[in-house]
Amino acid sequence: MTVPRALFILFLMVAIGVAIVVFRGESARAANRIQQLHAETIELEQRLWSAEIELARMREPRAIRQRAADMNLSIVPPEPIARPRQ
C-alpha cells in the first residue's frame, strides 16, 4: 500500500466519521423538535377541550338566563311564526 493511498483511506474514514457525527446530531435535534411539537400539540388540544367545555356551559339555557338577569335584560319568548293557510 502506498502512502498516498493510505492517506486517502485515512481521510475517507475521517470524513465518514465526521458525517456520521453530524447526521446523529441532526437526528437528535429533529427528535427533540418532534418531542417539543408533540408536547405543544397536547397542550393546545387540552386548551381547545377546555374552551369547548366553557362554550357548552355558556350556551346552557340556565347560564344564558343568569347572564341576562345579571345584565337586567328581560327575556321574551319568540312569537310563533304565522304560517300561510293553504
C-alpha positions as CSV (number, residue, x, y, z in Angstrom):
1,M,0.0,0.0,0.0
2,T,1.4,3.4,-1.0
3,V,1.5,6.4,1.3
4,P,-1.0,8.4,-0.9
5,R,-3.4,5.5,-0.9
6,A,-3.1,5.2,2.9
7,L,-3.7,8.9,3.4
8,F,-6.7,8.8,1.1
9,I,-8.2,5.9,3.0
10,L,-7.5,7.7,6.3
11,F,-9.0,10.9,5.0
12,L,-12.1,9.0,3.8
13,M,-12.6,7.3,7.1
14,V,-12.3,10.6,9.0
15,A,-14.8,12.2,6.6
16,I,-17.2,9.3,7.1
17,G,-16.8,9.6,10.9
18,V,-17.5,13.3,10.8
19,A,-20.5,12.8,8.6
20,I,-21.9,10.2,11.0
21,V,-21.4,12.5,13.9
22,V,-23.1,15.4,12.0
23,F,-26.1,13.2,11.0
24,R,-26.5,11.8,14.5
25,G,-26.6,15.4,15.8
26,E,-29.2,16.4,13.3
27,S,-31.2,13.4,14.1
28,A,-31.1,14.2,17.8
29,R,-32.2,17.8,17.1
30,A,-35.0,16.6,14.9
31,A,-36.2,14.1,17.6
32,N,-36.1,16.9,20.2
33,R,-38.1,19.2,17.9
34,I,-40.6,16.5,17.3
35,Q,-41.0,15.9,21.0
36,Q,-41.5,19.7,21.6
37,L,-44.1,19.8,18.9
38,H,-45.9,16.8,20.3
39,A,-46.0,18.4,23.8
40,E,-47.3,21.6,22.3
41,T,-50.0,19.7,20.4
42,I,-51.1,18.0,23.6
43,E,-51.2,21.4,25.4
44,L,-53.2,23.0,22.6
45,E,-55.7,20.1,22.5
46,Q,-56.2,20.5,26.2
47,R,-56.8,24.2,25.8
48,L,-59.3,23.5,23.0
49,W,-61.2,21.0,25.1
50,S,-61.3,23.5,27.9
51,A,-62.6,26.2,25.6
52,E,-65.2,23.8,24.2
53,I,-66.4,22.9,27.7
54,E,-66.6,26.6,28.6
55,L,-68.6,27.3,25.5
56,A,-71.0,24.5,26.2
57,R,-71.5,25.9,29.7
58,M,-72.2,29.3,28.3
59,R,-74.7,28.0,25.8
60,E,-76.7,26.2,28.5
61,P,-80.1,27.9,28.8
62,R,-79.8,28.3,32.6
63,A,-76.5,30.1,32.1
64,I,-78.0,32.4,29.4
65,R,-80.9,33.3,31.7
66,Q,-78.5,34.0,34.5
67,R,-76.3,36.3,32.4
68,A,-79.4,38.1,31.1
69,A,-80.6,38.6,34.7
70,D,-77.2,39.9,35.6
71,M,-77.4,42.4,32.8
72,N,-81.0,43.3,33.7
73,L,-82.4,42.1,30.3
74,S,-85.8,40.8,30.0
75,I,-86.1,37.5,28.1
76,V,-89.2,37.3,25.9
77,P,-90.0,34.0,24.3
78,P,-90.2,34.2,20.5
79,E,-93.5,34.7,18.9
80,P,-94.9,31.8,16.9
81,I,-94.3,32.1,13.1
82,A,-97.5,32.7,11.3
83,R,-97.9,30.1,8.6
84,P,-100.0,30.9,5.5
85,R,-103.2,28.9,5.1
86,Q,-103.5,26.5,2.3
